[in-house]
Amino acid sequence: MKKNRLLFAYIIGLAFLLNGCILDQPEPHGNRTEKGKQIYDAWNFSMNQTLQKFVNVAFHFNYWHDAAPTIQTAIEDSLFADYKIRLESDGSWGLYDGSVLTYKIVRNNQSLADAGAVWSVFYYANSTEELLYYYPYNFSSFMGDSVGVTIENTTGRKWLVTMSENTNPNSSLNLEISTLSILMPSGIDNEDMSFTGNGCFRFNEVIFEYEKDDADTPTYNFIEFDIESPLIVRDVTYSKILWNAGVLNLKAFNLNNDQIEVKVQFFAPDHQYNTIQITYKGITESYNDESEEDEWY
């Protein structure tokens, strides 16, 4: 009987020990840095939308303007299928959606290919465009009635892109885009383009969750970013950018002083996908990112 009691006690003790070991085991791959990956995904979507909506429009327009007249119509049909290009009375150019002015491009009689050229591009949002810009991360930077971006060719193959939204709280972008081999890229999806710089994007209720006194009051969140090592573009889809290389520092925060820091590094070990290495709370995990469109598109 004594042996049976000892055996029973041993089994119970072993069960508690095993259960404790199970509880203490590390979480499955991906779970420990999932929040960091979510912050990166929100930043990547926002960077892509900002570059597509503002910077790419400028590069596309310059490509159209500098092209031979015999192929301008083909370029307009391809790159500006939703717009009509019109010369304005003040010497600037307008992109019209029907009869509605969507973009005003002040090129100052310069090509973006020329060193020293400075352009101003103004965007006038409409409800349909804003909805696509906002979804799915509640991205709300640069969504005022009119937002301007300044693009300056600094050295012939480098373009400084600056923009700010001087509302409270604000958003900003301070990027240098460069290319190693192409004199004047037609868009941001050229394979040899790299990005350096910093900025801050604003979101509504996407990074942190907490109680609010008034459900109708926006809960602003931000992702501040700094590019530690140049980001090299691998591919651009409608909803995201894939990067071949580079190091990115992200800091998500809100008006309640909550803060999360994330470090992201990019590798391209295979022609079909790239690797995103996320470091969050001292833990580093890798994710594969393929060149496929997200399902919601």
Secondary structure, DSSP 8 states (H G I E B T S, - for coil): -HHHHHHHHHHHHHHHHHHHHHHHS---TTTTTHHHHHHHHHHHHHHHHHIIIIIHHHHHHHHHHHS-HHHHHHHHHHH-TT-EEEE-TTS-EEEEETTEEEEEEE-TT--TTSTT-EEEEEE---HHHHHHHHTTTTB-TT-SS-EEEEEEESSSSEEEEEEEE-SSS-EEEEEEEEESS-SS-SSTT-TTEEEEEEEEEEEESSS-----S-TTS--EEEEEEEEEEEEEEEEE-SS-EEEEEEEEEEEEEETT--EEEEEEEEEEEETTEEEEEEEETTEEEEEEEES---TT-
